[in-house]
Amino acid sequence: MIKDFEFFHGVVFARILHGTQRLLSVKPFQSASNASYVVNDTIGIYIKYSAKRMTPWHFTFKKEHQEEIELMKSSFKNVFLVLVCNDDGVVCLSYSELKEIFDNQHDPIEWISATRHKREMYSVKGSNGELDFKIGQNDFPEKIFAGQSQCSNQSENTIKPGLL
């Protein structure tokens, strides 16, 4: 039987694989969690999903989830939170965007809500604030690679089977 997290995390990896033309490596982050990964040895991603069918999608964060994101940030310059909103789309937040809706005090349980109406972008708010801009559903996966330069050799940019 396919576990829910395997299904929803698969969406993230499929979008990364098919949405970029880059050499990729993906491995679990050093923790025991099944939510955090390292892409190309330099980018941390933390995945949460909501199986709720319609907007708004809610994501619960325990204190240990936020601590794991902080641990990733201490290890990598670029860390992203990736929220899978059932079959509607994916919201990708940079660490700095995440800090606009979560403060540095990690309460036992906090939350994020993503809302999207037809033909609109996602509005995102959390326990400690709200983004004053919207997130496009097409921002992911390129957003996580925006700060990296691409190799000039096209063959090096090609995703090679077996590396994901």
Secondary structure, DSSP 8 states (H G I E B T S, - for coil): ---HHHHHHHHHHHHHHHH--S---EEE-SSS-SSEEEETTTEEEEEEEE--SSSSEEEEEEHHHHHHHHHHHHH-SEEEEEEEETTTEEEEEEHHHHHHHS-SS--SEEEEEEE--TT--BEEEETTEE-SS-B-TTSTTHHHHTTS---SSHHHHS--TT--
